[in-house]
């Protein structure tokens, strides 16, 4: 599953990835724990009634102490790094619990408050105190661990959902950024033609309107048909051919099966645009741009190259775009695809600039 698909999946599942513990979870947990403990100690004492009585006394204490720790002591002291105060209050709570449990067991169940011990215990002994407090500490720790785990899962889930929303927002911004940048450069071209009072200006405007129609709809979708994207590229090249006339030679080759192939919209246009902007528009004399688009299985091989300008002339409109196109493509690939789903190489060789993109479609 690719990043865009995972984004959609997790955002759809946001409402179901809820790790809040409801009151029903509390009730079910304590009922299961009570039944298990009753049967366990009933087996140990060989007296189910005695076990039931002691657990009816013990479990309200378990619940009170566990919730006191989870919902009061930890938020107020542990989360505020008041560890000494927390330790003292836990010990005080355990001592109070010990006194309450001893007296309730002694007066309501049996004077022998610890029948599992080798001797009769009817007073507060050190052995009874340590055993009872450790047992209570075990229950409190168990409940606390469940609560901490649930809170961690919930916070992690919120963090990931927030991260995915931010990622989605950034991808939308990058897609929307392509269109203004693209139109800015094309309008520059039209402006140059109008300064020259060229008869080509109306045809360029018409071509631009066709591209605008596609861009207005394409950038709203996370993925676009590869066929539509290539058609947009062809329209763009036709528009540039009108501008440069015979001074530009564009060779475009297309091969492979384009059916049912998807691609992030306006991902390839900046790579083509870069050839014209940094190649043809800054070159005097014959310019060559080669575009090779090939689909093999689920991979798109998009290779484009342009002649590196040997002579430069001053542009009538300063170039202030700051190279948005290529950086935009790199960022969109990083955010929109898994790193194993694409490979982008940029290099210069033999007076030519090459862009090679391999992309899973």
N, C-alpha and C positions, 0 to 999 in steps of 0.2 A: 504494500500500500504506500503510495507516494505522499509527500508532505501535504499537498493540496487536498488529497483525498482524506488523509488523516485529520486535517483541520476540520473539514466538513463533518466527518464522523464524530469527532469529539465535541464539536459545537452542538451537533444535534443531540448528543448523549448527555449534554451538560445537566439536564434536569434529573437524569437517572443516576448520575454519579454522585449520589448524596450520602455522606457518611454520618449524618446527624443521628444520634441515638434518641429514639422516641420513647415515650413512657411504656409503650408495648414491649420494647426490647428490655427495659428494666424489669417489668413484671415477669416476662418469660424467663429471663436469666435467673432471677431469684427463686422462682418456682422450681426450675430444673435443679438449681444448686441445693435447695431445701430438700427436695425428694431424694437426691443423690446422697446427701449428708445423713439424712434420717435412716435410709436403708443401710448405709455404710456402718454407722455407729450402732444401729440395731443388730447388725451382724456381729460386731465386736462384743457388745454386751449380752448378746443373745436375748435381748429384751427390746422389742420394737416400740412398745408404749413408753418406756423410759427414754429411749432415743427421741421419740416424738416430743415429749415434754421438754427435754433439755434443748432441743432445736427450736421449739416455740419460744423459749426464753432467749436463746443465743442469737437467732437470726435478726430480730429487731435491733439488737445491739450491733451485729455485723453491719446492717444496713445504715444505721445512724452514724456509726463511726466511719464507714467507707465514704458516705456522702459528705460528712463533715470535712473529711480530708480532701476529697476530690473537688468539691465546690466552694470550700471556704479557705482551708489552710493552704493548699497549693497555690491558688490564684493570688492570695493575699501575701504569702510569705515566700514560697519557692520561686514564683515568677518574678518577684521583686528582689530576689537574692538575699532574703533574710533567713539564712539557713539555720542559724543558732536558735532564733525564736521559733522557727518551725519545729526543730528537734525537741525543744522543751515542751511545746504545746502537744506534740504527738505523745510524748512520754506521760504528760499529765492526763491526756485523754485515755491512754491505756490503763493508767492507774484507776481512774474513775470507772472505766469499763469493768476492771477487775473487781472492784468493790460491789458494783451493781450486780454483776453476774453471780458472784459468790453468794450474796444475800438472797437473790431471787431463787437460786438453785437450792440453797440450804432450807429456806422456809416454804417453798412451793413444790419441790420435787423430792429431795432426799437430803438428810443431814450429811451423808457421805457424798461430798460434792465432786469426787473424782474416783468413781468405782474402778476405773481401769488401772489405777495405781496399785502397787503391791500392798500398801497399808491403807487403813481407813483415814481419810482426810476430812475433818470436820472443823478445821480452823484454817486461817490464812497462813499457809506455809510458803517457804521460798520456792519449793518445787512446783507447787500449784500455781504460784504467781508467775514464775518464768514460763511454764508450759502454756498457761492460759494466754499470757501476753504474746508469746511467740505465735500461737495459733491465730490470735486475732490480727496480729501483724501480717500473717500470711494472707488472710482474707482481704485485708485492706490493700495490701500490695497487689494482689491479683486483680481486684476491681480497678485500682489506679492504673495498672498496666493496660487494661482494656480501654479505659478512658483516654489515656495518653495516645495509644495507638489509633483510636478513632479520630482524635483531634488532629493527629499528624496526617492521617489519610485525607481528612477534610481540607486541611490547609494546603497539602500538596496538590489536591485536586483543584482547589481554587487558584493556586499559583499557575498550574499548567493551563487551566482555562483562560486565565488572564494573559498568559504568555501567547497562547494560540490566537486570542482576540487581537493582541498587539501585532502578531505576525500577519493576520488576515488584513488588518488595517494598513500595515506597511505595504503589503502586496498590492492592495487596491490603490494606494497612493502612487506606487511605482508604475502601475499600468496607466493610471490617469496622467502621470507625468510624461509618458511617451507622446501622447497626442499633442499637447501644447508645444513640446519641443519639435515635433515633426512639422506642425503647422507653421511654427516660427521660421524654420529654414525654408519651407516651400513659399511662404509669403515673401521672404527675402528674394527668392528667385523671381517671383512675379513682379516685385518692385523693380528689380534690375531690368526686366523686360519692358516695363512701362517707361522707365527712364530712357531706354533705347527706342521707345515707340514701336516695339516689335508687334507684328501681326499675330505672333504666336500667343500673346497674352490671353486672349479669350479662350483659346483651346486649353491653355494651362489651367485657367480658372475652372473650366468644365471638368477637367480631369480631377482637380482638387476637390470639387464638390462630390464626385463619385467616391473618392477616398474617404471624405468626411462621413458619408453615409455609412460606410463600413465601420469606420472607427467609432462612431457614436454607439453602435450596437455591439461591436466585438469586445470592447474593453469592459463591458458590463458582466461578461461571463468569465469564469476562471479558466476555462479551456475553450478553444475554437477549433473548428475543422481545419486540418492542415491544408486542404484544397483551397479554402477561403483565404487563408493566410498567404498562400503562394499567389493567388489571384491578386491580392492587394499588392504584393511585391511587384508583380508584372505591371500593374497600373502605375505604380510609383516609377518604375524604370521607364515606362512610356512617357511619363510626365517629364522626366529628366532628359530623355532623348529629344523632346521638343525644345528644351532649353539649350542644349549643347549642340544640337544638329550634327554636322559631319565631323566635328572635332572629337566626338566620343564614339568609341566602339564597345558595345556590350555584347558579350557572348553568354547566353544562358542555356544551360542544359538541365533537363528534368527527366528523371527515370525512377522506376519503382512503382509500387502500388500505394496510392494515396488514400484509398478508401478506409473509412473508419479509423483514421489516425487523428489524434488530438494534440494540440499544442497551446501553450500560453499565448494569448492574443498579443500581437504587436511585439513579439519577442525577436523576430528576425529582421524587421524593417530597420531598426537602428544600425544593424550590421551593414545593410545595403546602403543606407543613408551615409554612413561613415565613409564609404568609398567615394561618393560624390562630393561630400563636404570637404574631406581632407585630400582628395585626389584630383578629381576633375575640376572642381571649382578653383583650385590653386595651381593649375597647370596650364602652360601655354604650349600648344601643339597637340598632336594626336594622343588621346588617352585610351587605355584599355582596361576594361573591367570584366572579369570572368566570374560567373556565378554557376556553381555546380550543386544541384539539389538531387540527392539520391536517397531512396528509402529501401532498406533491406531488413526484412522481418519486422521487428518493432523498433528499429533504429533509424533515425534521420541523420544523414551526413550532409551538412551544409557547409560548403567551402566557397569562399569569395576572396578575390584578390584584386588589387588595383595598382596601377603604376604610381610610384612615389614621385611627387612633383620635383622637377629639376630646377625650374624657374618659378618664381612667385611674383604675383602682381598684387597691388593693393586692392582690397575689396571695397566696393562702394558703401557697404554696410559692415561695420566692424563685427567680428565674430566674438560674441560674448557668451556663448552657450556653455563654455567651460567643459566641453567633452561629456555632456550628460549622457549621450547615447550609449557608449560602450560601458561606462560605469553602471548605467541602469540595467543593461543586459546581464552583467556579472552579478549584480545584487539580486535580480529577479531569479536567476538560476540558483543562487545560493538559498533563497527563501522558498522558491516554488518547487524545487526538485531535490530528491536525495542526491548526495554527492556521488553515488555510484551510477546515477542515471544520466549524467552529462559529463562532457569533457570539452573545454574551450581552450584553444591555443591561438595566440597572437604572435606573429613574428615577421621579420623583414628578411628578404633574400633576393638577390639579383635585381635590385632596384624595384622590388615589389613588396607590398604589404599584404600579408596573408591572414585570413581569419578562418579557422577550422573548428567547426562545432559538431560534436556527436551527441545526439539527444535521443533518449527513449521516448517514443510517441505511442 
